[in-house]
Amino acid sequence: MKGNSFKFNKSFYSIMRDMTDKQAGEFIKGICGYAFENKPFITKDEYLKGVYLYVKREIDVSKENSVNGRKGGLISAEIRKNDKRENAYKEAMSKGGVIAEQTLEILISGLKSDSENSKGKDGKVVAK
C-alpha cells in the first residue's frame, strides 16, 4: 500500500475477539506485513489462514478503490482548471478589444506550458 495506513474495519475486530492473544498478535503482524510490505502471511494455524484471506481481500479492495479515486480526482481537477480558464476567456471577450486578445494569448501559453509540464516520461498526464 502506498500510504502509511490502511482501513481496519470493525469486522476485523469482531473476528479478533474470538482469538487467543497469540493468534491476535500473529494476525495483526500478518495483515500489517501484507498491507505495508506486501509480505505473504505464513502460519500453521488454519483458522488464521482463513481469516487472513478474508482480510486480505478487504485490503486489496481498499487499495483498488484508492487508486481509482485518485484517477477520478485528477480528472475532476483538470476539468475545474479548464472551466476557470474558459470562464476567464469568456469574461475577457465580453469586455472586448485588446484585453481579450491579450487574455487569449496568456491562456493559450498557459495551456501549452501546462500540457508540457504535466506529462511524464511515458507521455501520460501526471499529477503535480
ZIBELJO-V515246 format. One record per pair of residues at least 24 apart in sequence whose C-alpha atoms are under 8 Angstrom apart, sorted by the first residue. I is the first residue (numbers start at 1). J is the second residue. Records with the same first field share a line. If there is no record, write none. Layout:
# ZIBELJO-V515246
I=J ; J
This chain:
# ZIBELJO-V515246
1=35 ; 36 ; 37 ; 38 ; 63
2=36
4=36
5=36
6=35 ; 59 ; 62
7=59 ; 62
12=55
15=51
23=48
27=52
31=55 ; 56
35=59
74=127
